[in-house]
Structure formats: C-alpha cells, structure tokens
Amino acid sequence: MEGLSMAGSKIYIVSDSSGESVRDLVETASEQLKQSFTIERVPYVGDIQEIKDIVSRARVEDSIILSAIILSDLRKTLLYECAASGIKAVDLLQYIIDFLKYDFNGSGQSPVSEEYSRKISAMEYVFLHDDGLKTEELLKADVIIIGVSRTSKTPLCMYLANKGIRAANIPIIPEVKPPEELLMVPPERVIGLTISPDKLFNIRSERIRTMGLESNASYATMERIKKEIQYAESIMDSLGCLKIDVTDRAVEETAQIILDHLKIKNV
C-alpha cells in the first residue's frame, strides 16, 4: 500500500492494477476543490479476503472507497461488502459504462433504469443529510434514523439508499437539543436505534484505540454511555417512533425491519 499524508477525510483507491492514474485524478480534484484528503492506494488486489480486510478498515475509519477494479468477481465482491457495511463507495467502471450508454443521436435519453436513478438520488440524499446535516430538509426524507454515536446510523442509511430509500440520520446528544424539524416529521418515518451499554462500550473503546486517543476519554466511559442511551430513549419515547435494538443485529437485519415497517405504514 502507498499512503499520501493529507489532513482530512480518507479515501481508499482499490484497484486490481496499479491505481496510480486514479490517485492522480483524485489529487487533482482535491487541489481544484481546495479540500484535503488522506489518500491510500491499495494496488493489485487479487483475492476476496483482502477486499474484506480493506472494507473492515474503511468502516472503522469512516472512509470512502473508490473502486478501480476491472475483474468482475472482485468488483462485485467489493461493492457488496461496501453496501453491507454501509461504506460510501464509487464504482468507477460502472460510472463510465453508464455514461457511455447515453444515446448520442440527439434524443438526450439515458438508458439508465428508473430504479438505478432512484438509488443514485437516494445516495446523494444520504451524503447531504448525514450526521445531522441540512435538518431543514428532513421532511423530504423517506425515513430519519436517530440514535447515539456509533450505533451504525450512517452504514444503515447507506444500505437503505442502495434500496432506493432516502434516509437522513441525526445523532442524539444530551447537550444538544434535537432539531425542531424532527418534531414535524410523522413518527412512522422516524426510527430510533438503541443498543446495550456493554456493547456500545466495546465499540467506542475500539474506536478510541484505533484513533490513538486516551483510553479514559469520557466518550467511552460507562457512565457517559448510560447517560446518552437513557437520554436518546427518552427522545424516542416522546416522538412515539419505532425503536430497534441493534445490539446483536447486522445492518442488513435492521434495514429489513425498517423496510417492512415502511411498507406496513404505507410510507
């Protein structure tokens, strides 16, 4: 692997060749946008286990993955693992294929299916409404996910977006009052994620270890965790929304519960 030390968000460039051209393009885009990223090139990927390891690291680091993989099986595996883990991923090859499919005879029509367009739209919505962003647009969401930090809100929203669902997520923090717009959303479109204190303690402790922070950070103390969970559940109860315990559930499981709920409520 080759790392390029830049402050800010991290991007993995995963390729079954060198991936150098993609890295150069990302660097150029970074300069033009005047934004900094940490770019890690992962060249010559050749097996499924390596892909799973990359996705696992990207999830812990809240990173983005750019797929420059050509081989079909490896590319499909990477995209599946990203979707299952809620990792933001861009399939560069598929993007180019879709672009080249445009009809250049003047009709201006794109052969991209309605379902695919809905997924892209949902993905864009998730990016723009992640972690409490643009709360003034909450009423445009199909579903709003709320919960304390590290309950897999973003991975869940990404997974739902892959099903064409526009999902926003809002972190619930005792020191911060929930946005007023949340009170205007019908309760059947709000989903609260709960988790056991012990499980959250383990998740946050691992997060702190990975980030190289002090192990006694208040973020990961049991006292703080219990306070956050209690406050979050009180907000969920006041809203009258569906609560899902994600302690021992995979993202796919939680997503299916939400999809079934939305279908039953005809949302």
N, C-alpha and C positions, 0 to 999 in steps of 0.2 A: 504494500500500500504506500501511497505517496500523499503526505499531508501538506496543505498550504495554509500557513498560520495567518488567519484573518479573524478579527473580532466579529462576533455576531452570530447569526443563525448558522447551523451546519447543514451542508449539502453533501450527500454521498453520490458520487458518479459511479455507477456499477456497469461494467462492460465485460464482454467475453473477448474483447481485443484490448488495445492499449487505453482507450478512452481519453487520449490526450486532446483530440480535437474538441470534444465536448467540454473538457476542462477549459480550453482556451476561450470557447464561446461564453461560458459562464463567467469567466474573469472579465471579459469584455462587457458583458451585460451588467456585471457588478459595478464596473467603472462608470458606465453610462447612467446607471440608476443612482450612483453615488451612495451605494449601500455596501456594507461589508459582510462577508460570509466566511465561514470556515469550510473550505472545500477539501474533501477526502476522496481521492480517486482509488477505486478498487478494480484493478485491471485483471484480465484473463481469468474471470470467474468460470469455473468448469464443473462444479457439482452442486447438488441441491442443498447439502448440509452447509456449505459455505454461504449460500444465499440466506438460509435460515439464521445463521450467525450474524450476518450483516443487518438483517431486519431487526433482530433482537437488540443489537447495539443502537440502531437508529431509533427504536421505540424508547429506550431508556433516555436517550439524549434529545428526544423531541426533534429529530432531524427530518429532512426531506430527502427523498431518493429520486435521482434521475436515472432511468433505465436506458442504457445504450446497448442492450443485449440483442443479438440477432437470432441466435438459436431459439427456436420456438418453445421447446420444453422448458428451458431455463427461464426464458422471458415470462412464460405463463406462470411458472412457479413463483418468481419474484413478485409479480403483480398480485397473485393470490395471497401470498404471505403478507404483503403490504396491506391489502384490503382487510384481511383477517385481523391484523394488528392495529388497524387504523392509522397506518403511516401515510403521510402525504407523498404520493408518487406520480411521476410523469413518465409515460411510455413514449419515448421519443420516436421510435419506429412507427408505432400506431398513429401518432400525430401526423407524421409525414405521409403515411399511407392515406389517411383520411383527407389530407389536403390535396393530394394528387388525384383523388377520386372526384374532385369538383368537375362539373360539366363546363367546359370552356367554349361551348357553342353559342353562348350568349343568353342561355336560359337563366343563368345565375343560380340554378338549383344545386343543392348539395345532396349526395346520396346518403349522407349520414342519417341513420334512423331517428325517429322521434324519441325512442327510448334512450338512445345514446345521447341525444341533445338534452334530454331531461336529466340524465346523470351528470353531464358536464355542468349544467345550470345549478344543480344541487351541490356539486363540488365547489363551484365558485361561491355559492352562498355560505357554505361551511367555512371556507377560508376567510371570508369577510366578517363572519359573525362568531368567530372562535373566542373563547375565554372572555365573554362579556363585551365584545366589540359591537358597536352600532346597535345599541339596545332600542333606539328609536324605530328600528325596522323589525322588531320582534313579531309583530302581527303578520308579517309576510312569511314567517316560518311555518312549516308543517308541524314541527314539534320543537319544544325547547327542553333541553336537558339541564337540570340543576343538581348541584352536589358539592361536597367539599373537594379540595385539591387531591389529585391522584386517585380518583375513582373511575378513570378511563372515560371521561366525558368526551374528549376530543377523538380518541380512537373510535368510540361508539358513533359519533356524528359522521366520521369519515366512512364508516361501514354503512350507515344509513344512506349517505349520499350516493354510494355505489348502487343503492336500490332505488335511487331517484327521489329520495326524501330530503327536503331542505330542513336541516337541523341546525339550531343555534345552541350554544351552551353558555351557562352563566355560573361562575364559581360562587359558592356561598361562604362568606367570611363573617365572623361575629362582629368585626369592627366596621364592616361596610354594609350599609342598608341596601337590600335588593332594589333594582331599578323599578321605578313606578310603572313602567311599561309592562312589567311582568304581571302586575295585578290586573291588567286589561286583557290578558290572554285567557281564553276559555280553559278551565282546569283540565279538560280532557286532552289538551295539546301540551300539557306540561308533565314532564316525567322527572321524579326525584330519585337519585341514586344514593342508596345507603350502603354501609359497609361496617363490618365488625371492627372495634378499636384495635384488636390484636393484629388483624390483617393489615390495616392501614399503617400501624406502627412499623411492621416489617417492610412494607412498600416504601414508606418515607425514609426509613433508616438506610435502605439500599440506595435510594435516590441521593441521599446526603453523602454516602460513601463514594458513589460514582462521581459526584461533583467535587469531591475533595474537601468538604466542609467539616466543621467540628461536629463530633457525634452528639454533643449535648445541645445542639441548636433547638430552640423552642418549637420549631416547626414539627419536630419528630418526637416530642415528649408525650407520654401517655395522657398527662393532664390536659395539654393543649388539644390533642386529638379528640378526647372525650367531649371537651367543651365545643369544638367545631361540629362534631356529629350531632350533639344534642341541639345546638342552635339550628343546624340545617334541617333536622327533622321537624323542629317546631315551625319553620317556614313552610315546609311541605304540607304539614297538617293544616296550617292556616289557609293555604291555597286550595286544599282539597284535591291534590293531584295524586296520580298513581305513584307509589313508591316501590322500587325494585332493589332488593338486597343483592349486591354484586359480589359479595364476599367470595363465593366459590363458583362464580359464573364466568364463562368465557364471553367475550364481546359478542360473538355470534348468537349466543343464547339470549343475552339481554336484548339484542336487536330484534330477535324474533318475537319476544314478548311485546316489545313496543309496536312492531308491525301488526301483530294480532290485535293489540289494543286499539290502534288507529282504525283498523278495519271494522272492529265491533262498534266503535264510536262513530263510524262513518265520517272520519276526519279527512 
